[in-house]
Structures are given as C-alpha cells and as structure tokens.
Amino acid sequence: MRIQFGSNQPVSYSGLIPSIDALTAEMARRSFHCFFRDFAWPVLQPATKFVDNWHVQAICEHLEAVKRKEIKRLIINMPFRMLKSSLISQAFPAWEWIDLPHLQYLTASYAKDVATRDAVASRRIIESDAYQKAWGHRYRMTSDQNVKTRYDNDKGGTRTISSTDGAATGFGGNRILLDDPISAKEADSEIARATSIEFYRGTVATRLNDAQEDVIILTHQRLNEGDLTGYLLAEEKGWEHLILPMRYEPKHTVTTKIGFKDPRTVEGELLCPQRLNEDTVSQMETTLGSYHTAAQLQQRPNKRGGTIIHGEWLKRYSILPKLSYRKIYADTAQKTKEANDYSVFQCWGYSEGKIYLVDQIRGKWEAPELQRRAIDFWMKHISLTDLVTTGTLRRMEIEDKSSGTGLIQGIKEKGGIPIYAIQRDKDKYLRVLDGLPHMEAGHVYIPESAPFTMDLVTEAEAFTSNDSHAHDDQIDPMMDAIADMLGKPDVISVWSKLGR
C-alpha cells in the first residue's frame, strides 16, 4: 500500500500491517489455549472439530502460570477422556519450547508405551507445517537424538520418557510430567500404588535440574486414597491442587492459587456434557459403582475400611424366577479349628442378567466329611433339575488351593461330577471391588427367608479391606459366582468407545 500526501512523497506501509498468520502465531505464543486450539488440535485430531469448554481453559491458565513461574508443583485430578494427556503431555511441551527451547523434559506414565505415545504426539506438533512456519526459526530438532523415546533440539532442550513400572531413568529435567502414574486396571493394587510412589520418591524427586526453580506436574484420575496424589498431599507441602470432578459438588470446591474456582452452580452439573453427556455418565456410574465413581469420576476416593458391601444391595426374592442354568461354587477352609473360616457350598442360578442364590451349606468339615458334603450337595441339586424352570446344573467350581485341591482330586477320582478348578489371580478385596457394581445395580439376589440369609448379609456388611473382619467364607463363592455368571464390569472398554 502506498499513500501520497501533499508533499508528493510516497509513504509505504508495506510490512507494517502484520498478516493474519502472524497475528494468529503471536496470539498462540502468548496464550496456551490459543496454541492448543489453532496449532495442536489440528495435528492431534485433524478429522475432529475442536469442542471448547471451561475446564480446558482452566487447565491452560494453570499451565500458563507454570510458565510464568507462579506454580512449581501442580496436581491436576480429572476423569478420563477430558483432553488431559492431549493438553499437558502432548501440547504443553511444544508450546513452552516456542519461548523456552532450552527446557529439558522428563515425562512418564504407568507404562512406557503410553509415555512414548505422548512424546511422539508432541513431536508431531513441533514438526507440523504450521508450527514450523510460525516458529521454526527459533530452534531446530537435532538429527542425532530424534527418536520416539528421546529427542533434542539445538538450543539444549530435550524430552526423555520413562515409566513408573520400569527401571528408573538416569536423566533429569526442568519439567517432570507424570501423567497417569498408575493404570485404572490396577486401581486398588497396593503393589502398583507403592511402585508409583517409589518411582516418585526415588526418581522424580531427585531429577530436577534446579529443585528451587523447576517444575513437577502430576495429572491423573484418582483411583484410591493411597494413590500418588493422596501421598503427596499428605506428605509434602507446596502442591497446587486443581480438581475437576465429573459432577459439580459445591461442598468440595476449592480455589487455586491463581484464583480459579469451579464455575458451575448447579449440583450434579456435568464437567463437559458436550464430550460426555448425561446418559453416558450415568452408564459409567452404574458400571463403576459408588466406590469407584467417587474416585475415578469425582476425584475424592473414599477411605478404605468400614462398610464396603451394603446389605440392601443384595436383593431378596421369595419365589425363584425361571433359571437358564445353575452352578455350584465352593470355598474350602484350610483348617477346622474354631478361629478358622468355614467351608461353604453355594448353588447359584442365572436368569436374564441377574443371579440368584438357590441354596447354601456351611460348616467345619475334615477332608472325608468335606468330600461327602460336596457330593451330597451336588446330588441334591442335580435331582431338582427341571430343564424348563431350573435349567441344567452345569458343574461345581472349587478354588484350587489347600483343602480345595484335595477335594477336586477326590471328586475327580470318584467321577460323575463335572468339576472345575478355580485359579484366583486377585486378593479377596480386589475381587469384592469387581463385584460391587453388580451388587449395587441390583443384579445379585438372595433368598428372603432362608436360614443362612441373615448370616450372609451380616458377613457381607462386616467385610473390610484390611482383613479385620471375622469371617469371609460366604463372600468368596459369591464373588466367584458374580465374576463367572455376570462378568467383571469392563470400565476400560466403555472409555475406549469415547473420544479423547
């Protein structure tokens, strides 16, 4: 553009008015939210329209505060599929390198392939045409270290990955990002939790280049009160805690250091209904049950111990419905002394997505008597078989351990009873947690007035996570029946159907 004033001297404004691309790049350099929307999202999800929400902006604002050195220890707790990894582990390092290409990143997750996925995604953003056009002149990726698990730039910046389930890395950094230090499948594994905490104590806490100035960011969905978030909040000071629950709970809102407070006003309001609507969240809550809903969706796990199984969850029946089939499940005691558990045989039937406890016997029997009781119980129920109303009695299932192993062998030698050896690969507490959603959803029925009903309910309500209860012999075969006939609620498969 050339404008001539009265002096006949031409004045050129060419180059003084920035282009749209230049303005967009400058806005993105200053605002992480703009960067994520305009530069990162088109690379990460090129076929999906970006759906903005207040929680995305909240995360961006806290990460901007990290860059300004206002926050140096940050915990973000939020449910899955809310762009957590996309924002923090994938886009944020690429954005910081625009102005601070010397920063060194150590990023880790519960598995190395997850951490690798995020590092590769971040590099894809950096190497995209739009990013290179806007800021490619600021630094270059070096060819000698440009692999999936580590890459460098020519300004001294690095990104190295690790995992909480692997060997500790010898590298450090100015930024340590821990994204999901434990998997949802291992939510209640004490060993897995201890491993993630030890990774933090033995690796993360000692790997900052400058312990006073550098940053640690932990982000994950809560899984257990003893997870890494629980440990850090209890044992260390100085952590800023951003909590983004699935449903709004006014009693549990907090204000962060930068003045952020959950903007929702209606109790129960969803975090981002555009991504997860009411029907989907309700389905998740049913699948998870109240125990895991409090942790994984609401980010406030309940304390372990106390009442885990509520008696009212075990529905009562007075008349059995038409059953498709039946099975017998057994839990055998190791010894018959007064303080030891009983041996229990339970007959369960299946009907239209629900299971029904048909009968039970319980006692302290030595090996010969134990075998006789098992055979008699089988014969009693095989004689009651009516293919129209009770279905077939398919088999007897017994844990292949201790006295149960001898019982399996003895019955097989006599023949006539189809028997299956159960291999339990989880402790009792974890098996109970797997069964809770089915009980809470009303899929498990027990007789209304059988002689054993009250004892069963009392034992169920007394069950604790720390094995402080007196007996749990009736719990084991019930959990075997739930797992076998109803299956474990597959939370991970439900999440996989949803977008990131």
N, C-alpha and C positions, 0 to 999 in steps of 0.2 A: 504494500500500500504506500502511495506517495501523495502527500498533501502539500500544495503550494500556497504560501501566504503572500502577503503584499510585496515582499522583498524579491519575489521571483526566484527565491532559493528553495529548491525541493527539500522536503523533510521526509525521511524514510522511517517507518515504524516496523519494517520487516524484521522479524526475530524478537520484537519486544513483547508481542502477544503470545503467550505460551499455547501450545497445541492442546487439544483435548487429551491426548495420550499423556502429555507431560503433566497436566493437571491431575489426571487420574493416578499417575505414578506418585506424584508428590503427596496426594491425599492418602494413598496406601502406605507410603513410607511413614507418615505421621500417625496413622490410625490402623491398628491391627485388624479391627473389624472390617475396614475398607479393603485391606490387603486380603483377608480371608475370602471376602465376597467376590472381589474382582480378579484376583490373581491365583489364589489357592484352589477355591472351589471348582473353577472350570477345568483344572488339571485333575483334581481328585475324583470329581463326579461330573464328567463332561456331558453326560446324557440326562442329568437330573437338575431340575430347577432348584435354585437355592431358596430355601424357606427360612426366613429370618425369625428370630424370637428374642425376647428379653434375656433369656438365660445365655444365649450366645454372646450378646453384648456384655453381659455381666462377666463372663469368663475373659473376654477380650480386655475389658477395663482392668481386671486384676493382673493380667499378663503385661499390660502396658505399665502398670505400677511396678512390676518386677523389673522391666527395662529401665525405669526411672530410679531404680534402687530404693523404692519406698517399701517393697516387700522382698524379703530374702529367704523366708521359709513359708511355703504355701501348701496347704492341703485343700484339694477340691474333691468333695464327695458328691456323686450324682449317679443316676441309673444308667444302665447300658443304652446304647443307640441314641445318644443325645449329642453326638459330634465331639465327644470328649477327646478321643485319640486324634481325630482329624484336626482339631484346633490346637491341642497342646503338644502332641508328639510329632505331628507332621508339618503343620503350617508355622508354628511359632519359631522354631529354629531358623527357618528360611527367612522369616520377617526380620528377626534380630540381626541376621548377617548383613542385611542391607546397610545398616549404620555401624554395626559392630562385627565385622567379618573375622576378627581375631578370636572371638569367643570359642571355647572348646566345650563340646557337649559329650556327656556320658548319659546314654539313655538305656533304660532296662525295663523289662516286663517279666511276667511269670515264666515265659518261655522265649527262647532265643528267636524262634521264627516270627513271633509277634513283634518283638523289638526290631527285627530285620525288616518286616513289612513297613513299619512306620518310618524307618530310616530311608528306605527306597522311595517311599511316597514323598518324603521331604526333598530328596534329591531330584525327583521328577518335577517338583515345583520350581526348584532352582534352575533346572536346565530347560524349562519351558521357554518358548519364543517370547512370550510377553514379559517374563521376568528378566530374561537376558537383554531384551530391548531397553527395558527401563533401568536396570542396574548392573548389567553385565560388565560395565566398565569399572565397577568398584572392586571386584575380585574375580579370580578365576579358579575353577576346580583344578587340582593338580592330577596329572595322569598316573603318578607312581602310587598314590593312595586314593583310589576311586573305585572301591568295591562295595558290596552290599553291607558288610559289617564294619567298614571304616572308610571314611573319605576325608580329605583335607582340602583346604584352599590355599592360595598363595599368600594370604595375609596371616597365616598361623592358625586359622580356625580348623577345628577337627570335629568329627562326630564318630563316636565309638559306641557299639552296642554291647549289652551284656544281658544276663537273665538271672532272676533270683533262684532258679533251680539248677544253675550251673556253677562252674568254678569262678571265683572272684577275678575280676579283671585287674591288670596292673596299671591301667590308665586312669587319669583323673579328669577334672574339667572345671570350668567356670559355672557351668549349668549341669545339674544332675536331675534328670527327669525320670521318675518312677511311675509308670503307667500300668495299673493292674498288677501289683506285686504278687497276687495270688489269684488263681482261677476260680470261677464260680463253682466248678465241679468239686473243688477242694475246700469249699467254704467253711466246713466245720472240722477239717482235719487239723488236729493240734500240731502234727509234724509239719504240715505245709505252712501253717502260720508261723511256727518257730523258725522255719527256714527263711521266710521272707524277712522276719525281724533280725535274724542273724546276718543276713545279707546287708541290711541297712547298717547295723552296728559295726560289722567287720569290713565292709567295703565302702558304702556310700558316705558314712560319717567321716571317713578319713581321706576321701579322694578329692575334696575341693582344693583347687589351686590356692585360693585365699579364703580361709574359713570365715573371715570377718565380712568380706565383700561379696562372695559368690553365693549362688542360689541353689536351693533344693526345692523341687516341686513334686509332690506326691498326689496322684489322682487315681481314684478308683471308686467303685461302688462298695459300700460297706457290706461285709459278709458275716462278721462275728464281732462281739465286743472286744475280743482279744486280737483283732487284726492289727495291721501296722498303724493305721490311724489311731486306734484305741491305745496302742502302746505309746505313740509319740505324744498324744495329748496328755497322757498320764505321767510320762517320764521326762518330758522336755518342755521348756518354756520358749516363747517367741514364735510359735507357729500361728499364722493367719489361717482361719478355717472358713472356707466358702462351702456352704451346704445347700444343695439344690434338690430337695425331695420331689418325688413324683407328684404327690398331692400336698397342697398347702396345709400347714398345721400352724395356726397362729401362736400356740403355746411354745413352739420350738424354734421360732425365728430368731436370728441373731444379726447384728450389724457388724460389718467388717471394718477394717482399719481405714479403708478409703470411703466409708460412708454408705456402702451398699447394704440394702435390706430388701428382702423378697417383696416384689411389688404387688403380689396377689392379695386380694382382700376377702375372698370367699373361701371358707374352709372346705377342703376337698378339691379345690380347683386344680386342674392338671398342669404339669410343668410346661408341656408343649403339645396341645391337642392336635396341632397340625401334623405332628410326627406320630404320636401315639394317642389315639382317641379313646373315648370312654369305654367303648366295647373292648378294645384291645387291652387296655389297662385292667379292666375288670377280669378279663380272661387270665391275665398274668397273675393277678391277686389270688384267683381261685387255684391256679396251678402251683403257686408258691406256698400258699397257706399263710397264716398270720405271722408265724415266726420269721420266715424269710422275707415276707413283704415288708416288715418293719425294718429289716436290714437292707436288702437289696434295692427296694424301691424308695423307702422313706429315709434311709441313711441314719437310722438310730436303732441298731441291733439291741434286742432285749438281753438282759443279763442271763447267764446260764444258771441252771439250777431251779428249784421250785417246781411248780406245776408246768409240765410240758404238754401232757395229754389231758385234755379236759373231758370229764366223764360224759358231758352232754353231746360230745362229738360222736360217741358210739351210739348209733341209733338203735331203738328197740323194735322188735317185731313180736307179734303174738301168733300169727299164722305164717308159715313159710310160703313164699311165692313159688311158682313153678321154676325149678332149677335146671340149668343147662347141663351141669356136671358137678361132681364133688371131688375133693381130695382130702387126705388126712395129712396133717403136719405134726411133727413131734419134736419136742425138746427134752433131752435126757440129762439128768443131773450127773455130776461127776461122782458124788458120794451120797450116802443116805443118812448122814448124821443130822442132828436137829437143826443146826445152823445153815445147812446147805439148801439149795433150791430143790424144788420138786421136779419130777418128770411129768410131762404133760403131753397128752394126745388130743388134738382138736380136729374135728371134721368140719370143713368149710364148703359151702356151695356157691355157685356163681349164677347170677340172673341179671341180665340187661344192665351191665355196667356196675353192678353192686355185688358185694359178697356177704354171705350170711353164715354165722357160726351156728352149726346144726347141733353139735354135741361136743362134750369135753370130759375127759377123766384126768385126774391129777393125784399123784401120790409119791411116796418114797419107797422105791422097789429095788431090790438087788437084781443082778443080771437074770437069773432064771425066771423070777416073777415078772421082771420088766418085759421079757420076751413074750410070756404068756399073756400079759395085759395087752400088748401090742396086737397080737394075733386075735384075741377075743374082740378087741375094739374094731378091727377090720371086719371080722366075721359078722359082728352085729350090724354094721352099716352096709355090707355087701348084701345081706339078707333083706335090707329095706329098700333095695334098688327097684325103682319103678321108672322105666325109661321115659314115661310121659310126665311125671311130676318131679322126680328127683334127679333124672339124668344118670349117667354112668358114674360109678366110683372109680376114678382113673388110676390112682396109685397112692402110696404112702411115701412121704418125704421126711427124711431124718438128717440132721446135721452129722456130717462125717467127722466126728471128733469124740474122743474119750469113750464113754459108755455107748454113745451113739454108733461108733464104728463097730463095736462088738454086736450091737443089736442088728445092724444092717447085715453083717456076715451071717449071724444066726438065722435070720428070717430067709435070707437067700438060700441057705443050706436046706431048709425045710421046703422051700418052693411054694408056689401057689399065690404069692402076694407080689404084685409089681411094686418094686421099691426103688427109690431114687435117693442118692446121697447128695445132700446139700453142701456146697462149699461156700461158706460165708466169707466174703472178702472185705467186710467193713465191721467196725465195732458196733456194739448194740445201740449206742447213742446215735450214730450216723444212720443206721437202719430205721430207727424211730423217726428221725427227721425226714427221711424219704417217704415214710408212711403218713406223716401228719397232714399233708394236703388232701389225701383221700379221706382221712377220718373227718377232717374239718368240713369237707364238701358233702358229707353225709353218705359216703359210699360203703361204709362198714356197719353191719347190723349184728346185734347180739340178741339172744332170747330175752324177752321181757321178764320172765319169772322162773328161769332155770335155777337150780340150786347153786350153780357156780357164778351166776351173773354178778352178784354183789362183790364177791372176792375179786373177780376180774376187773371190775370198774375201780375198786379200791386200789388194786395193784397198779393199774394204769395211771391213776391220778397221783400216786406216790412216786412215780418214776422220775429220776433226776439224771442229769448229765454226768455227775461225778460219782455215780455208783453208791450213793449214800442210802439208797432205798433198801428195804429188807429183802424183797424177792422180785424177780422179773421173769420167772419161768413161763408165765402165760403170755408175756409180751413177745417173746422170741417167735413162737409158732404163728402168732397173729401177724407179725411183721413179715414172716415168710409167705403167708397167705396173701397179704396185700401186694407184696412185690411180685409174686408169681401170677396171681389172678388179675390184678389191676395194673401192674407195672409201675415203674418209677416215673413220676411227672417229669417230662423232659423239658425243663425250662430253657436249656440251651437251644433246642430245636425251634422253640417258639420265637426266641430272639432272632434266630437266623433268618426267619421269614420277614423280619422287619428291616428297614433301611438303616444305614449307619447314622 
